[in-house]
Amino acid sequence: MDPIPAPLVTPAAKGYQVDDLFIDLQLRRVARAETDLGIAGRSFELLLALVRAAPGVMSTEELMECVWPGVVINPETVTQRIKLLRHSLGDSAENPRYIAVLRGYGYRLVAAVAAAAVLPQRLGGAPVPPPVPVAAPQSPAARIRRRVPTLLAAALMIGVVGAWWGLEHRSGAPVAASSGPRADSATTPPPSVAVMPFANLTGDPAKEYLGDGMAEELINSLARVPGLKVPARTSAFAYKGRNVDVRQVARNLGVAMILEGSVRGAAERLRISARLVDAASGFQIWSQDYDRQSADLFKLQDDLAAQIVQALRQHVNVSLPTPAHGSRTTQNPRAYDLYLQGRAVFRGTRSSLPQSLALIDQALALDPNFADALAQRAVIRAYPAVFGSAPKAALDEAQRDATRALALNPNSANGHTVLEAMQAIHWHWLDAERNYRATMATSADDPYFRNFHVTFLLRAAGRLRQAESELLVSYRLAPTLGYTIHELIVTESLLGHDAEAVRLIVQFRGIVGGGDPPGAENALPYLRRALRAGRYAEAAKWGTLMLSSSLRDTGGAATMKIFCAALENRAQRPAADRALRDFMPQLLHSSEVDHVKMFFVAAFAMVDDLAGAYELTQELLDQRFNANGSGGVDWGELWTPEMHAFRNDPRFQALMDRVKLPEYWDQYGPPDACDLKVRKLTCR
């Protein structure tokens, strides 16, 4: 493809003339003579992208990244949007006057383009502040550096989901023309505001938690105001530390306004600054400074929430009730401060758990009935189960804390989520689902809880398409949340959507950082992709990278090489089977994560040793509970395309009976591509 020429607009240009069309960049309208063609929203941005690239070609992927930045859509959405644009222009695909398609390459503007310093007389109507300018098309190298999900298929958590080509194409669902956080609309959106973490300007990095706590409490207060949309903490905090224009954040989160702020402090005094920004223009519409004693933090939070609602009333001219006093579950300022510190140091890693737990314990010593702190302690104690194993005593304590937190605050999302995880670990799937639904009753817009449902329940139950769908909802709620993207990587790979999984890995590494090649955490999707493509030497390399260094050195690397060679040469499968069986003791006694261990179940199945696959599965089940700890098993591997013969073996029914999944399927439906009759499963 020819290089894309530089944009035609100069500082003096007010728009473009495209054949007989005039594009006004200030009013963002397209006119023919003096007739406004009504082209707005994504259609306007799509036309503008093609104009700026003219006479060069823009691929579908480039248009997705340029016109829908940070939004999950599918290629068909671009196709449909091109059709809408052509219809508005009176253009024809057969005899294009404006937009031509180059099969296999993309689209280009065939009409002559010139910068326009003077535009025709404007039609009436008040000027509309322009949204974020459309980015100029990027070079291939730049696209690789900041690839935004043009990804895959669908959107995750719970039922809805529009988006992306994998799910819509595979499921046969109609393609939505306006996927993503904000659809094109001629109507004024409802009052909405995203509260960002307040910047820490105290000069003390240890005070970072104060700004986070201020923002979180404001989110909780404002979210209880009827008629006001406020994205969840997880969605807003996903942008913390990222240099993203507030207008882009607003587009991603689907809000009209952004609340930003900062915290300064010295000794016992705090200085809080807050400002409300109009997302369309990027202009500040309200600001306020507060200078208070640290002990007055609760009153400050309540006052600030009330004044924000008052500012919103004036700006959007709607009636919004004054928010009730804060939803915090303690009135002890010191306990609240320790709780915030404990939340701040908890990073979802083993090393962060002791310090976080110590701070939460101190908070509960000051207020034993602090429900939020009880729920947070339950999360900390249960979290090692995410890594595959947790001390049984800790899990029992986590369950007690979560139960007590819910007795004090029945709407505790963390309390319900911990119980959901505990029940899934013990195969009480119906109870786990009930707790998930209780969480969604109050926290449906928080992707964290949706993702947890996928991790602990949906993949285990073989409901991979629902998992994909719910995760894509999570993605729409917080496009930069690494947790969501990681779970999408796992789910897409299990479904056999290898290209989508790899594209997500690129995006994930761009968010959390990472070199080339990807680390062991993301090696398994590359391994599956290579195996499915018949690239067995490449697969052996990825398989070796997937293993811990201790397993590689104790036969893992050699076993992986023999296994991959056997898939290329069927005569070598008996040798591969022996190698896998010899390697099984090292695997079982290792601290390898569950998804790696479960892959070797699939490895046995792929070399036609179903007996070995079932033997390893039963061993993993037996290991699951012991005197030292317990944890979930990542059962997603059982539902991959490679495990078809495993699922059709008579032993599969007994395995599913053991883990008590038929009772869940009986109420919520069977796993993908399976039928259930009288709790007997038949997989196609």
C-alpha positions in Angstrom: 0.0 0.0 0.0 1.3 3.5 -0.8 2.3 5.6 2.2 -0.6 7.7 3.6 0.0 11.4 2.7 0.1 14.0 5.3 -3.2 15.6 6.3 -4.4 18.4 4.0 -5.6 20.7 6.7 -3.4 23.7 7.4 -3.8 26.1 10.4 -5.7 28.5 8.2 -8.1 25.8 6.8 -11.6 25.7 8.3 -12.6 22.5 6.5 -12.5 20.6 3.2 -14.1 20.7 -0.2 -14.7 17.2 -1.4 -16.0 17.3 -5.0 -19.4 19.1 -4.4 -19.3 18.6 -0.6 -18.2 21.0 2.0 -17.0 19.7 5.4 -17.1 22.3 8.2 -14.6 21.3 10.9 -15.9 23.9 13.4 -19.6 22.9 13.2 -18.8 19.3 12.3 -21.3 19.2 9.5 -21.3 18.1 5.8 -23.2 20.2 3.3 -23.9 20.1 -0.4 -24.5 23.7 -1.6 -26.4 25.0 1.5 -28.1 21.7 2.4 -26.9 20.0 5.5 -26.7 16.3 4.8 -27.1 15.3 8.5 -23.9 13.4 8.7 -22.8 13.3 12.4 -21.2 11.2 15.0 -19.1 8.2 13.8 -20.2 8.7 10.2 -18.7 12.2 10.3 -15.5 10.9 11.8 -15.3 8.1 9.3 -15.7 10.5 6.4 -13.1 12.8 8.0 -10.6 9.9 8.4 -10.9 9.0 4.7 -10.6 12.7 3.6 -7.4 13.1 5.7 -5.9 10.0 4.2 -6.9 10.8 0.6 -5.8 9.7 -1.9 -4.3 6.9 0.2 -6.1 3.7 1.2 -7.2 3.0 4.8 -7.6 -0.6 5.9 -10.6 -1.7 8.0 -8.3 -2.1 10.9 -6.9 1.5 10.5 -10.5 2.8 10.4 -11.4 0.9 13.5 -8.4 2.3 15.4 -8.9 5.8 14.1 -12.7 6.3 14.3 -13.4 4.0 17.3 -10.3 4.4 19.5 -10.5 2.4 22.7 -13.8 0.8 21.7 -14.4 -2.9 20.9 -16.1 -3.3 17.5 -16.0 -5.7 14.7 -15.1 -5.3 11.0 -18.7 -5.6 10.0 -19.5 -2.5 12.0 -17.1 -0.6 9.7 -18.9 -2.1 6.7 -22.3 -1.1 7.9 -21.1 2.4 8.8 -19.6 2.8 5.3 -23.1 1.8 3.9 -24.8 4.4 6.1 -22.3 7.1 5.0 -22.7 6.2 1.3 -26.5 6.4 1.7 -26.2 9.9 3.3 -24.0 11.0 0.5 -26.1 9.5 -2.3 -23.1 7.4 -3.3 -23.1 4.0 -5.0 -20.8 1.0 -4.3 -21.1 -0.1 -7.9 -20.2 3.4 -9.3 -18.6 5.3 -6.5 -18.4 9.0 -6.7 -16.9 9.5 -3.2 -15.9 6.2 -1.5 -14.4 3.2 -3.2 -13.7 -0.2 -1.7 -10.4 -2.0 -2.6 -11.1 -5.7 -1.9 -8.6 -7.1 0.5 -7.1 -3.7 1.2 -9.7 -1.3 2.6 -11.4 2.0 1.5 -10.3 5.2 -0.1 -11.8 8.5 -1.1 -11.9 8.8 -4.9 -13.3 12.4 -5.0 -10.9 15.3 -5.3 -10.1 16.9 -1.9 -8.9 20.4 -1.1 -8.5 22.4 2.0 -11.1 25.2 2.4 -10.3 28.4 4.1 -13.8 29.9 3.4 -16.9 27.7 3.7 -20.4 28.4 2.3 -22.9 30.3 4.4 -23.6 28.2 7.4 -27.1 26.9 8.2 -28.7 28.1 11.3 -28.2 26.5 14.7 -25.9 27.0 17.6 -22.4 25.8 17.3 -21.7 22.4 18.8 -18.3 22.0 20.7 -16.3 19.5 18.7 -15.4 16.2 20.3 -11.9 14.8 20.5 -10.3 15.3 17.0 -9.9 12.2 14.9 -6.4 11.1 15.0 -4.4 11.1 11.8 -3.8 7.6 10.4 -0.7 5.9 11.9 2.1 4.1 10.5 2.2 0.3 11.0 4.9 0.6 13.6 2.8 3.1 15.6 -0.2 0.9 15.3 1.7 -2.0 16.8 2.8 0.2 19.7 -0.7 1.2 20.7 -3.0 -1.3 19.1 -6.5 -0.7 20.4 -8.9 -3.7 20.4 -10.2 -4.1 17.0 -10.4 -7.4 18.6 -12.5 -10.1 18.6 -15.7 -11.1 19.4 -18.2 -9.9 21.7 -18.3 -8.4 25.0 -18.4 -10.0 28.3 -20.4 -10.2 31.3 -23.9 -10.8 31.4 -25.9 -11.1 28.5 -25.8 -8.1 26.3 -22.9 -7.1 24.5 -22.4 -5.9 21.3 -19.1 -5.8 19.8 -16.6 -7.4 17.8 -16.4 -9.7 15.0 -15.7 -13.0 16.6 -18.9 -13.3 18.7 -21.2 -11.7 16.2 -19.9 -13.7 13.3 -19.8 -17.0 15.1 -23.1 -16.7 16.9 -24.9 -15.4 13.9 -26.2 -12.4 15.9 -27.0 -9.3 14.0 -24.3 -6.7 13.9 -24.9 -3.6 15.9 -24.0 -0.5 13.9 -23.0 1.4 17.0 -20.9 -0.8 19.3 -18.9 0.6 22.2 -19.3 2.8 25.2 -21.2 5.5 23.4 -23.5 5.0 20.5 -24.3 7.8 18.0 -27.3 9.6 19.2 -29.2 12.8 18.4 -30.6 12.9 21.9 -29.0 14.6 24.9 -27.4 11.9 27.1 -28.7 11.6 30.7 -26.7 13.5 33.4 -23.5 11.5 33.9 -20.2 12.0 35.6 -17.0 9.9 36.0 -15.1 10.6 39.2 -11.3 10.1 38.7 -8.8 9.3 41.4 -7.7 12.6 43.0 -4.1 13.5 42.4 -1.7 13.2 45.4 0.0 16.6 45.7 1.1 16.1 49.4 4.7 15.3 48.4 4.4 12.0 50.2 3.8 8.9 48.1 2.5 7.1 51.1 -0.5 9.5 51.1 -1.7 8.3 47.7 -4.6 6.5 49.3 -6.2 9.7 50.4 -7.0 10.8 46.9 -8.3 7.3 46.0 -10.4 7.2 49.1 -11.9 10.7 48.3 -12.8 9.7 44.8 -14.3 6.3 45.9 -16.5 7.9 48.5 -17.7 10.4 46.0 -18.5 7.6 43.5 -20.5 5.8 46.2 -22.4 9.0 47.2 -23.2 10.2 43.7 -24.1 6.7 42.4 -27.0 6.8 44.9 -28.5 9.9 43.3 -31.5 8.9 41.2 -31.2 10.0 37.5 -27.4 10.4 37.6 -25.1 7.9 35.9 -21.7 7.3 37.6 -19.3 4.7 36.4 -18.0 2.3 39.0 -14.7 2.7 40.8 -13.1 -0.1 38.8 -13.9 1.6 35.5 -12.7 5.1 36.5 -9.6 3.9 38.4 -8.5 1.9 35.3 -7.2 5.3 34.0 -5.1 6.1 37.0 -1.6 7.0 36.1 -2.3 7.1 32.4 -1.9 10.1 30.2 -5.3 10.1 28.5 -7.2 13.1 27.5 -10.3 13.6 29.7 -12.5 13.8 26.6 -11.3 10.4 25.5 -11.9 9.0 29.0 -15.5 10.4 28.9 -16.1 8.8 25.5 -14.8 5.5 26.7 -16.9 5.6 29.9 -20.0 7.1 28.2 -20.3 10.2 30.4 -20.9 13.9 29.8 -18.6 15.2 32.5 -15.4 14.3 34.4 -14.7 15.2 38.0 -11.0 15.6 38.8 -9.3 16.7 42.0 -6.2 16.9 44.1 -5.2 16.4 47.7 -2.6 18.5 49.5 -1.9 18.2 53.2 0.3 19.1 56.0 0.1 17.7 59.5 -3.6 17.6 60.5 -5.0 19.7 57.7 -6.1 18.8 54.2 -6.6 21.0 51.2 -8.9 19.4 48.6 -9.4 20.9 45.1 -12.1 19.6 42.8 -13.2 20.6 39.3 -15.9 19.5 37.0 -15.0 19.3 33.3 -17.4 19.3 30.3 -16.4 16.2 28.3 -17.5 17.7 24.9 -15.5 20.9 25.1 -12.8 20.0 27.6 -13.6 23.2 29.5 -14.0 23.5 33.3 -17.5 24.3 34.4 -17.1 24.3 38.2 -14.3 24.2 40.7 -13.9 24.5 44.4 -11.2 24.4 47.0 -11.6 23.2 50.6 -9.3 23.6 53.6 -10.3 21.3 56.5 -9.0 19.4 59.4 -8.2 15.8 58.6 -10.7 14.8 61.2 -13.5 16.5 59.2 -12.9 14.2 56.2 -16.4 12.6 56.3 -18.1 16.0 56.4 -15.9 17.2 53.6 -16.9 14.3 51.4 -20.6 14.8 52.0 -20.3 18.6 51.3 -18.3 18.0 48.2 -20.9 15.5 46.9 -23.7 17.9 47.5 -22.0 20.8 45.7 -21.1 18.6 42.7 -24.8 17.7 42.3 -25.7 21.4 42.6 -23.2 22.2 39.8 -24.7 19.4 37.7 -28.2 20.8 38.2 -27.1 24.2 36.8 -25.1 22.8 33.9 -27.6 20.2 32.6 -30.8 21.9 33.8 -32.3 18.8 35.4 -33.7 18.1 38.8 -31.3 15.9 40.9 -31.9 15.3 44.6 -29.1 16.1 47.0 -27.2 13.0 47.8 -27.6 11.4 51.2 -24.8 11.2 53.6 -21.9 8.9 52.7 -22.3 5.2 52.5 -19.2 4.4 54.5 -19.9 1.7 57.2 -17.9 3.3 60.0 -18.0 6.6 61.8 -14.4 6.2 63.1 -12.1 8.4 61.1 -9.0 6.6 62.1 -10.4 3.2 61.3 -11.5 4.5 57.9 -8.0 5.9 57.3 -6.4 2.5 58.1 -8.9 0.8 55.8 -8.0 3.1 52.9 -4.3 2.4 53.5 -5.0 -1.4 53.5 -6.9 -1.1 50.3 -4.1 0.9 48.7 -1.3 -1.5 49.5 -3.3 -4.6 48.3 -2.0 -5.2 44.8 -3.4 -8.6 44.1 0.0 -10.2 44.6 1.1 -12.6 47.4 3.7 -10.2 48.6 1.2 -7.4 49.2 -1.2 -9.6 51.3 0.6 -9.4 54.8 0.9 -5.6 54.9 -2.7 -5.1 53.7 -4.0 -7.6 56.2 -2.2 -5.9 59.1 -3.7 -2.5 58.3 -7.2 -3.9 57.9 -6.8 -5.8 61.2 -5.9 -2.4 62.9 -9.0 -0.8 61.4 -11.2 -3.6 62.7 -9.6 -3.4 66.2 -10.9 0.2 66.3 -14.3 -0.7 64.9 -15.2 -4.4 64.9 -18.4 -3.7 63.1 -16.8 -1.9 60.1 -18.5 -3.9 57.3 -16.3 -2.7 54.5 -13.2 -3.6 56.4 -14.6 -7.1 57.2 -15.4 -7.6 53.5 -11.9 -6.4 52.5 -10.3 -8.8 55.0 -12.3 -11.6 53.5 -11.0 -10.7 50.0 -7.4 -10.7 51.3 -7.7 -14.0 53.0 -9.4 -15.6 50.1 -7.2 -14.2 47.4 -4.5 -16.9 47.4 -7.2 -19.3 46.0 -6.9 -17.2 42.8 -3.4 -18.6 42.6 -4.6 -22.1 42.9 -4.1 -22.8 46.7 -4.9 -21.1 50.0 -4.7 -22.3 53.6 -8.0 -23.9 54.5 -8.0 -22.0 57.8 -7.7 -18.7 55.9 -10.6 -19.7 53.6 -12.8 -20.5 56.6 -11.9 -17.2 58.1 -12.6 -15.4 54.8 -16.1 -17.0 54.7 -16.8 -15.9 58.3 -15.7 -12.4 57.6 -17.8 -12.2 54.4 -20.9 -13.6 56.1 -20.5 -11.1 59.0 -20.0 -8.2 56.5 -23.2 -9.1 54.7 -25.1 -9.3 58.0 -24.0 -5.7 58.7 -24.3 -4.5 55.1 -26.5 -6.8 52.9 -25.3 -4.9 49.8 -21.6 -5.6 50.3 -20.4 -6.6 46.8 -17.1 -7.8 48.1 -18.9 -10.0 50.7 -21.1 -11.6 48.1 -18.1 -12.1 45.7 -16.0 -13.9 48.4 -18.9 -16.2 49.2 -19.3 -16.8 45.4 -15.6 -17.9 45.2 -15.8 -20.1 48.3 -18.9 -21.8 47.0 -17.4 -22.4 43.6 -14.3 -23.9 45.2 -16.5 -26.3 47.1 -18.6 -27.0 44.0 -21.8 -25.3 45.4 -22.4 -23.8 42.0 -26.0 -22.7 42.5 -25.1 -20.9 45.7 -22.2 -19.3 43.9 -24.5 -18.1 41.1 -27.0 -16.7 43.6 -24.3 -14.6 45.3 -23.1 -13.4 41.9 -26.7 -12.2 41.1 -26.9 -10.5 44.4 -23.7 -8.6 43.6 -25.1 -7.6 40.2 -28.2 -6.1 41.9 -26.1 -3.3 43.3 -22.8 -3.4 41.2 -23.8 -4.4 37.7 -21.6 -1.6 36.3 -18.4 -2.8 38.0 -16.3 -5.1 35.7 -14.3 -6.5 38.6 -17.3 -8.6 39.8 -18.3 -9.7 36.4 -14.7 -10.9 35.7 -14.7 -12.8 38.9 -17.8 -14.7 37.9 -16.0 -15.8 34.7 -12.9 -16.9 36.6 -14.6 -18.9 39.2 -17.8 -20.2 37.6 -18.6 -19.7 33.9 -15.4 -21.2 32.4 -15.6 -24.2 34.8 -19.2 -24.8 33.8 -18.3 -24.8 30.1 -20.2 -21.7 29.3 -17.4 -20.1 27.4 -19.5 -18.0 25.1 -21.4 -16.5 28.0 -18.0 -15.8 29.6 -16.8 -14.1 26.4 -20.1 -12.1 26.3 -19.8 -10.9 29.9 -16.2 -10.0 29.6 -16.9 -7.9 26.6 -19.5 -6.0 28.7 -16.7 -5.5 31.2 -14.5 -4.2 28.4 -17.0 -1.7 27.4 -17.2 -0.5 31.0 -13.4 -0.2 31.4 -11.5 -0.5 28.1 -8.1 -0.1 29.8 -8.6 -2.6 32.7 -5.8 -5.2 32.5 -7.8 -7.8 34.5 -10.6 -7.8 31.9 -8.2 -8.1 29.0 -6.3 -10.9 30.7 -9.5 -12.9 31.2 -10.5 -12.2 27.6 -7.2 -13.6 26.4 -7.8 -16.8 28.4 -11.4 -17.2 27.2 -10.7 -16.5 23.5 -7.9 -19.0 23.5 -10.1 -21.6 25.1 -12.7 -21.0 22.4 -10.2 -21.4 19.6 -10.2 -17.7 18.6 -6.5 -17.6 18.4 -6.1 -14.4 16.3 -8.2 -12.5 18.8 -6.3 -13.9 21.8 -3.0 -12.8 20.3 -4.3 -9.3 19.4 -5.5 -9.0 23.0 -2.0 -10.0 24.3 -0.5 -7.2 22.3 -3.0 -4.8 23.9 -2.5 -6.2 27.4 1.3 -5.8 27.1 0.8 -2.2 26.0 -1.2 -1.5 29.2 0.8 -3.3 31.8 4.1 -3.2 30.1 6.2 -6.1 28.8 8.9 -7.0 26.5 9.1 -9.3 23.5 8.4 -12.2 23.5 5.5 -12.3 26.0 6.2 -13.9 29.4 5.0 -17.3 30.6 1.6 -15.9 31.7 0.7 -15.4 28.0 2.6 -18.2 26.5 -0.3 -20.7 26.5 -2.4 -18.9 23.9 0.6 -18.7 21.6 1.2 -22.4 22.2 -2.4 -23.3 21.3 -2.3 -21.1 18.2 0.9 -22.8 17.0 -0.5 -26.3 17.6 -3.8 -25.5 15.8 -1.9 -24.1 12.9 0.4 -27.2 12.7 3.5 -25.2 13.5 4.9 -27.8 15.9 8.5 -26.6 16.3 7.2 -23.2 17.3 4.7 -24.8 19.6 7.5 -26.6 21.5 9.2 -23.3 22.1 6.1 -21.7 23.5 5.3 -24.8 25.5 8.8 -24.6 27.1 8.3 -20.9 27.9 5.0 -21.7 29.5 6.7 -23.9 32.2 8.5 -22.6 35.3 12.3 -22.9 35.1 12.3 -25.8 37.6 9.9 -27.8 35.5 11.8 -27.1 32.3 15.0 -28.4 33.9 13.4 -31.5 35.3 12.1 -33.0 32.1 9.5 -30.4 31.1 11.3 -28.9 28.1 12.2 -32.4 26.7 8.6 -33.7 27.3 7.1 -30.7 25.5 9.4 -31.2 22.5 8.5 -34.9 22.3 4.8 -34.1 22.6 4.8 -31.5 19.8 6.9 -33.8 17.5 4.3 -36.6 18.0 1.5 -34.4 16.8 3.5 -33.9 13.6 4.4 -37.6 13.2 1.7 -39.9 14.5 4.1 -42.8 14.8 5.8 -41.0 17.7 2.7 -40.8 19.8 3.5 -43.8 22.0 6.8 -42.2 22.9 5.1 -39.0 23.7 2.6 -40.8 25.9 5.5 -42.4 27.9 7.2 -39.0 28.2 4.0 -37.4 29.5 3.4 -40.2 32.0 7.1 -40.0 33.2 6.7 -36.2 33.6 3.3 -36.4 35.5 4.9 -36.8 39.1 7.0 -33.7 38.6 4.0 -31.8 37.3 1.7 -32.9 40.2 4.3 -32.0 42.9 5.1 -28.6 41.4 3.6 -25.3 42.3 2.7 -24.6 38.7 -0.5 -22.7 38.2 -3.6 -24.6 37.4 -4.0 -23.6 33.7 -0.6 -25.1 33.0 -1.4 -28.4 34.8 -4.7 -28.6 33.0 -3.0 -28.2 29.6 -1.3 -31.5 30.2 -4.7 -33.1 30.5 -5.3 -31.9 26.9 -1.8 -33.1 25.9 -2.7 -36.6 26.9 -6.0 -36.4 24.9 -4.1 -35.0 21.9 -1.8 -38.1 21.8 -4.9 -40.4 22.0 -4.4 -41.4 25.7 -7.7 -40.6 27.2 -6.9 -42.9 30.1 -3.9 -40.7 30.9 -6.0 -37.6 30.6 -8.6 -38.9 33.1 -5.9 -40.1 35.4 -4.3 -36.7 35.6 -7.7 -35.0 36.0 -8.5 -37.2 39.0 -5.1 -36.6 40.5 -5.7 -32.9 40.2 -9.1 -33.2 41.9 -7.6 -35.3 44.7 -4.9 -32.6 45.2 -7.5 -29.9 45.4 -8.3 -30.3 49.1 -5.6 -31.3 51.5 -4.5 -30.6 55.0 -2.6 -27.5 54.0 -4.9 -25.7 51.7 -7.5 -25.6 48.9 -8.2 -23.8 45.7 -10.1 -23.9 42.5 -9.1 -25.8 39.4 -9.2 -23.9 36.1 -11.6 -26.3 34.3 -11.7 -24.2 31.2 -9.3 -26.5 29.4 -11.9 -29.3 29.4 -14.0 -27.3 27.0 -11.5 -26.5 24.3 -11.9 -27.9 20.7 -9.0 -30.3 21.4 -11.0 -32.0 24.2 -13.9 -33.2 22.1 -13.1 -36.9 22.4 -12.5 -36.4 26.1 -16.0 -34.9 26.6 -17.6 -37.8 24.6 -15.9 -40.5 26.7 -18.3 -42.3 29.1 -16.1 -41.2 32.0 -16.9 -37.6 31.4 -20.3 -37.9 32.9 -18.9 -39.4 36.1 -16.3 -36.6 36.3 -19.0 -34.0 36.0 -21.2 -35.7 38.6 -18.2 -35.6 41.0 -17.8 -31.9 40.6 -21.7 -31.4 40.8 -22.1 -29.4 37.7 -25.2 -31.1 36.3 -27.4 -29.5 39.0 -26.1 -26.1 37.8 -26.7 -26.9 34.1 -30.2 -28.2 35.0 -31.2 -24.7 36.2 -29.1 -22.5 33.9 -28.7 -24.5 30.8 -26.0 -26.9 29.5 -22.4 -25.9 28.4 -21.7 -24.8 24.9 -22.4 -27.4 22.1 -23.9 -29.8 24.6 -27.4 -31.2 25.4 -28.7 -32.1 28.9 -31.4 -34.7 29.4 -32.2 -35.9 33.0 -28.8 -34.5 34.0 -27.1 -36.6 31.4 -24.8 -34.6 29.2 -24.2 -35.2 25.5 -21.7 -33.0 23.7 -21.7 -32.4 20.0 
